[in-house]
Amino acid sequence: MTKPKVVLGVSGGIAAYKACELLRRLTESGHEVRVVPTEAALHFVGAATWAALSGQPVSTEVWESVHEVPHVRLGQEADLVVVAPATTDLLAKAAHGLADDLLTNTLLTARCPVVLAPAMHTEMWEHAATQENVATLRRRGVHVIEPASGRLTGADTGKGRFPDPAEIFAYCRQVLARPDAPRDLGGRHVLVSAGGTREALDPVRFLGNRSSGKQGYALARAAAARGARVTLVAANTALAAPAGVDVVPVSSTAELREALLAAAPEADAVVMAAAVADFRPATYAPGKIKKKDGAEPEPLALVRNPDILAELSAHRARAGQVVVGFAAETDDVLAHGRAKLARKGCDLLVVNEVGETKTFGAESSEAVVLGADGSETPVPYGPKEGLAHTVWDLVAARLG
Ligand SMILES: Cc1cc2nc3c(=O)[nH]c(=O)nc-3n(C[C@H](O)[C@H](O)[C@H](O)COP(=O)(O)O)c2cc1C
């Protein structure tokens, strides 16, 4: 089997060193990678590093190995072109079709998917010129990953940070696996919840559940790859933020509800993959609950939590909003699922069977997606990404 060919463009941003990890992940997972840095990128990481890590020659301009016409061939032969980091300058050149070095020539000759991972200071990212260039590129079908928020080059923080290289790699894998996948969520805003809520008993103890958040993160990743703006409300997860996704961390059901209700008015679709506690302790002890000598513990009194899925379904924050729930059941899964779909009033319900190690924390799962219209879509056992794409197929069809 021939290895998929990837061109890794690197432009002159401080995050160029992080592209070394992306390169390693690409080569170690069986891709043939040709690194094409810009002249400016070589101020940050030298050509020797790129050549040694990729095992391929490295050049920045079109005047080397001219007999091989690399300025045309590299783009034509690539299965994927990813530029990481993409400077504000590179975005401008790509949007305007400039071709004054090997990377910009490659971007014009590529007919494969193109992924750009911008990284820059917040002011540069927010500048109208940059935003218009990004909009132009997205309109043409280029994947422009939304930068993360956090620590920038100096002591300052804000939007413009290079996403986790492992997550850019995951994004590239998605695009390579489905190169012709529709970008059917372009221009849409989707809201996803993930993880499991914790209900505090005292400052050190809580009632929780086994949800890892992997399914919700897979949903967020898949939606981003399909062009959506994604807000991910994450309850107690220990996972890296998916590239291009805005993550809102929460802990309790009350916090999860508040974050979802705040974001829902802007969302075209809401997918509730988080495992939410039905009950919480009736009281919260401000100090650690102590063991009393010889005495049995007090019985634990619980009260109901608000039903967030039913609330979001009943009071749609905007017309045509699609609401999707998840039902984790241990027995009689489909019957419980159908009853839950009717009770909650959502459009789709993903029903899966859970156990101590089944589904929770696992990389794969199987499920049936029930529709309020009576449809049933079985999803065979496989990676959680597959189920995520099926959910988005069904949501996209409902969004029209
Ligand atoms: C220390 C330093 C860090 C920089 N970091 C960034 C950055 O993160 N993002 C960016 O867009 N430009 C950054 N720049 C500016 C670019 O290097 C400059 O715009 C350059 O012309 C980009 O060239 P290129 O797009 O051909 O790589 C930085 C410059 C310096 C000196």
The ligand as an ORCA input file, in Angstrom:
! r2SCAN-3c Opt
* xyz 0 1
  C       9.286     36.294     17.489
  C       8.237     36.402     16.439
  C       7.088     35.679     16.575
  C       6.079     35.752     15.626
  N       4.954     35.011     15.799
  C       3.967     35.108     14.886
  C       2.784     34.335     15.054
  O       2.630     33.562     16.001
  N       1.803     34.466     14.139
  C       1.915     35.314     13.061
  O       0.971     35.407     12.284
  N       3.041     36.029     12.874
  C       4.063     35.944     13.749
  N       5.204     36.668     13.560
  C       5.317     37.536     12.364
  C       5.693     36.733     11.127
  O       6.904     36.027     11.333
  C       5.825     37.667      9.916
  O       4.555     38.192      9.607
  C       6.387     36.958      8.714
  O       6.454     37.871      7.648
  C       5.528     35.762      8.309
  O       6.052     35.188      7.144
  P       5.433     33.860      6.518
  O       3.947     34.009      6.545
  O       5.959     33.831      5.118
  O       5.926     32.705      7.297
  C       6.243     36.594     14.488
  C       7.430     37.302     14.330
  C       8.408     37.208     15.290
  C       9.674     37.985     15.096
*
